Amino acid sequence: MSGTLNKVMLIGNLGDEVKMHYFDDKNCVGRFPIATSESYVSKQTNERITNTEWHNIVVRNKAAEICEKYLKKGDKIYIEGRIKTRKWTDDKGMERYSTEIQCNEFTFLTPKGEQQNASVSQNTTANGTGSEATEAPAINNGNDDLPF
């Protein structure tokens, strides 16, 4: 096999609001953390143990604006993307590293009644452009005249 794969799929809850950064060329970046958790019962103590992992999510341009508009702390979201590690120098001249998830697809999972606005799904390409947001379809309550 000659190819490689860098793909991440996460379902988690937002740990904070989306933080936006706008650039001069009308592009923008949104950043927010999500938490994923795993639980198990310890065989030694018979108690439930939960481990939480935090992930830094990065979305770009239209996708970032949609996230900023519709997401709030605590909302559940499905994220698809790739792992990216950035190297930077801090104020003291020390080299630092940050690992992020560069998001290229997401779906809001918080039910419409629990969210202030409509659920939104967004697919984006690698360059941050993508399809328009679509509102989650309404559930048929049985009042339609359907033949089946």
N, C-alpha and C positions, 0 to 999 in steps of 0.2 A: 504494500500500500504506500503510495507516494505522497498523498495529501495529508493535511492536518485539519483539525477541527477545534474551534474555540467557541463554544456555545454554552450559555447558562440559561436555565429556566428556574424562576423563583416564584413562590406565592408567599406573600408576607404582608405585614401591616406597617404603614407609614409611622416613623418615629418622630417626625417633625413636618412642618409645612415645607412646600417647595420653595427653594431659594433661587431666584432668577438673577442672571447676569447678562446685560445687554452690551453688544459691541457696536462700533461705529458703522459697520457695514450691514446693519439691520438684522444680523444674526443674534441668536441668544442661546443660552445654556441654562437648564434647570437642574438643580441637584437636590436630592433628598435621601434620607436613610430609610431602609426597610428592615424589619426584624423577622427572621424565621426561627422557629423553635422546634425542638424535638423533646419528647417526654418518654421516660421509661421508668420501670419499677426496679429499684436496686434489689438484687438477690440477697445481699447481706443484711440490709436494714428493712426491707419490704416497704420503703417509702418511695413516693413518686419524685423523680428528679427531672427538672426541665432545664435544658441548655438553650440559650438564645444566641444566635449569631446575627451580627449587624452587617449590612451590605450598603455601600455607597452607590447610589444610582445616578447616572448622568443621562439626561435627555436633551435633545437639541431642537431649536427653531420651533416650528408649528407644534410638534409633540410636546415641547416644554411649556408652551403657552396653554395647551389643553390641560396638561397636568396641573399647572398653577391655578387654572380656573376651576377645575372640578375636584381636585384632591384636597383632603384635609388630614391632619394628624389622626391616626387610628384607622383610616380606611384600609381595606384589604385590596391588594392589587396583584395581578399576574404580570411578571416581567420576563421578557426574553431578550437576550443580548449576548455580549462577549466580555471577557475579562480583559481589563487594560490596567497596566501598572505604570504610573507616572513617577518620574524622578525629579525632585526639586531641591532647592537649597533654602534652608530656613534663615532667620534673622542672624543666627550665630555662625553662619557659614557651613553648617553641617548638612550633608546630603541626606535627604529624607525620601521615603517612598510611600505612595498611596495606591491602593488597589481599588478599582472602581468597576462597576458594571456599566458598559456603554449600551444603553437600551435601544433596541431597534423595533420592538413591538411590545405593546402592553394592552391589558384589558382591566378595566375597573371591576372589582368583584363585590364591593359593598352594595347590598340591595338598595334599590331606589328609595324606599321608605326611610332607610337609615342614613341616606346621603342627602345633602342640601339640594343638589342638582342631579340631573340625569346621569346614568352610567354612560361611559364613553369608551369606545374601543378605537385604537389607533395603530395602524401599521405604517412603519417608516422604512425607508431604504437606508443603506449604509451612510449616505451623505446627509441624512437628517430630513429629507423631504418625504412626503408620504401622502396617503389618501386622506380625504377629509374625515373628520370625526363623524361617527354615526351614533344616534341615540339608541339605547337598548330597546328592542321591540317590546311593545306592550303585550301582556299576557291576555289571551282570549278568555273572557269570563263566561262564555257560553251564550251570550246574547246575539251572536251572529247567526244568520240563516245559512249554515253550511250543510251540504247534503251528506256529510259523513260524520 
